Amino acid sequence: MAKNTKPAIRFKGFTDAWEQRKLGEIATEVNRNDPESIAPIMMITANNGFIEQSERYAFNNAGESLKKYILLERGELAYNHGASKLRPYGSCFALTNTENARIPFVYHCFSVGENDSEFISIELNGSEIERQLRRIVSSGARMDGLLNISYEEYSTVELNLPSIEEQQAISGFFHILDHLITLHQRKYDSLVNVKKAMLEKMFPKNGETVPEIRFKGFTDAWEQRKLGDIAEFNPKAEIPDVFEYVDLESVIGTEIWK
């Protein structure tokens, strides 16, 4: 008998209880195959979901097994039951970045009908499902890193499902969050590169006395000294509470960000 439950936080306008269902009650297994397909060859990573295999490998490592790859269509899901540090009990994602893709036949693939596939993937990657999968795994990972979880066993995990409209609202919200995280990650990566470049250019190279890049108004040569000539060890020294803020963008110019 299905159990009803409600989350602690909800979008305005949604009040109905969520229904507890087994994945197998809403999912249909996908075993579609087309050896003549020219769809991109993709794989699932725990961090980024579906990526083209060429992003991870410099060559096609599928070989003859490519003929057995599953042809997945947009909106369908695949569960990679390979253990990783981030997701020790595997990763499940919906195909959303292309119309179709050829993916390894060892993945468990399925569709979820009218349910929002991105919402389902979010829940299937959650801690509650991980707890259920932990119980299913009886003999750990095989030598190839794949967990001993069959599609039938995976189908027994229990989900909490709201209405389709609430599923779409939740998946849309997390889609926006993922987009913001990606933008901030790119900004972080850019700043790391800027720092690395400035460390190389704002200090004199070996054998030189002036750096390549300097703040306006400074022209004197730098003097080479031993640390012991200028430093005095004081174990009781306090760290200053206030540091002067430097606006990096105004110092190095907007061109660096392009």
N, C-alpha and C positions, 0 to 999 in steps of 0.2 A: 504493500500500500504506500502510495506517495506521501511524503511529508511536506508540509508547507512551512516556509520560513521567510524572514524579511531581513534585509541588510540594515546596518546602523545608519548609513547615509544614502539618500536617494535624490534623484532629480525631481523637481517640483512636478506634481501632477500624477505621480505613480504611487499607488497605495496598495495594490493587490499583492498577496503573498506569492513568493516564489515557489515553484513546484520542484520537488526532488525527483529526478529521473536518471535511469542508467543510460550511459552513452549509447549502448546497443539498441535502445528503444527509439532513438531519434536518428541514428546513423545508418548509412548504407555503404557497405564496403565497395571500393573502387579498384578494379583489376584491369582497367582498360589498357590495351596494348596496340601499338601501331609501329611495326618495324620500319615503315617507310616515312615516318614523321620527321620533319625538319625542325620541330619545336626545340627551343633552347634546352640544353642539358643542365639541370639544376640540382642543388643539394641543400640540405638544411643545416644551418649552424645555430648553436644555442644562443649566440649573441644577436645575430642579424636575421634569423629566419632564412627564407629562400634566397640563395645567391647562385649565380652561374658558376658551374664547376670550374671554369677557366679562371675565376677570381682566386681560387684556392690552389689549383694545380696548373702547371704550365703546359700540360698535355692532357688528352682524353684518356683517363685511366680506366674507363669502363670496358674497353675491348669488346669482345664478342657478347658480353652480358648486356650491352646496350640494346640489343634486340629484344631483351626481356623487360626493359625499363617500362614503368607505368606512365601512361600519358595522362597527366592531371590537367583539369580544366579550371579556369578562374573560379574562385569561391570554394573549391574543394580543399580538403585538409590532408596533411600527411604527418604521421608521427614517426620521428626518427628515434628508435629505441636504442640509441647509442649513449653510453654514459659519458658525461663530461664534468668538469669542475663546477661549471655554472649550473648545470642541470643533471645531477647524478642519476635521475630516472628518466632521462630522455626529454625531447622537445617536440612540441606540436605547433604547426603554423598553417594558416590558410594561404593559398596562392592568390595574391592580390596584385602583383607587379607585372604580370604578363597574362595573355589570354590562355596559354597552355604551356606545359613544360614536361620534359621527360625526366623522371626522377628514379632513383634506385628502387628496384623491385623489393628490396628488403624492408622498405618503409611500409607502415600500415596506413593505407589511404582510404578515405571515406568522404561522403557528403552528408550534410545535416539538414537537407530539405529546406524548409522556409526559415529555419533558425539562422541567426546572423553568425556566419562562420568565424569572423574575427572575434566576436564575443566568446564563442565556444573555445577558440584557441587560447584566449586570455585565461579562461577558467581552467583549461586543461594544463596550463603551465603554472598553475597556482600551487600554494603549499598544501592545500587540502587534498588535491589529486596526487601530489607527491607522497603524502602520507599513505594514501590508498595503494599506490604503486609499490611502496616499500614493503607492504604486506604481501603483494603478489610475487615479488622477486624472491625466489626460494634458494637459488644456487648461485647468485651473483652474476657477474659479467663473464662472457666467454672470452677467449683469447683475442677475438676481433673487436672487443669492446661492446658488442651488442648484448643487451639485457635479455634474459630469457622470458620475454613477455610476448605471448601470441596475440593476434588480433582479437580472438575470442576473450582472452583475459582482459585486454585493454578495454573491451566493450563493457566490462562489468563495473567500471568506475562510475560513481554517482555524481551527477551535476545538480546544481541549483539553478533553475531556469525561470526568468521573469517573462513577461510578454515580449513579443518580437520587437515592439516599439521601444521598450526599455532596453532590450539587448542592443539595439541600434544606437540609442543615446549613449550607453556606456562605452561601446566599442569606439564611437566617434570621439568621445572625450579622451580615451587613452590614445587614440590615433594622434590627436593634437598634442598630447603630452610627449609622445614619441618624437614628433616633429620638432618640438622645442628642445628636447634633449639632444637631438641630432645637431640642431643649429648651435647650441651651446658647446657641444663637443667639438664642432669645427672651429669655433672661436677659441676654445681652449688650445686646440692643436696649433692654431695660428700663433697664439701668444707664446707657446712653447718654442716655436720656430723663430719668432722674433727675439726671444731671450737668448737663444743659442747663437743667433747671428750677431746680436749686440755684444755678447761676451767675447766673440772673436774679433769684432771690429772696434770696440771701445777701449781695448787694452793694446799696448804696443806689442807687435810680434817680436819674436826672439831676434835680438841684435838691433832692434830699432828703438827710438826714444819718443816717438809720437804715434798715437793711434790713428786709424783710418777715419774714424768718425769722432767728432768732439762737439761739446756744447759751444754755442756762439760766445765769443769773447775770450776763449782760452787758446793760447798759441805757444806757451813755453814748453820746452822739452821735459819729458818725465825723467826723474832721477832714479837710478837703480840703487836700492838699499837692501841690506839684510833685515829680516824681521826683527832680530834681536837689537838692531840699532835704534828702532823706534818704539818697540813694545815693552810694556812693563806688566808682568803678571800680577793680577790682583784677584785672588779667589773670592773676595767679598764684594766685588763690583756688581752693581745692579744693572739690569737691562733697562734701557730707557722705555718709558711708557708711551711716548709719542714719536712717530717717525714722520718725516716730511713726505708728503704725497707728491709723486711725479706723474703728470699726465703723459703717459707713453705716446699716445696718438699725436699730441701736439709736439712732442720732442722729435719723434722719428718721421713725422709726416704721414699724410694719408696714403701715399703711394705704397707703403709697406703692406697695407691691408688688401691690396688688390691681387 
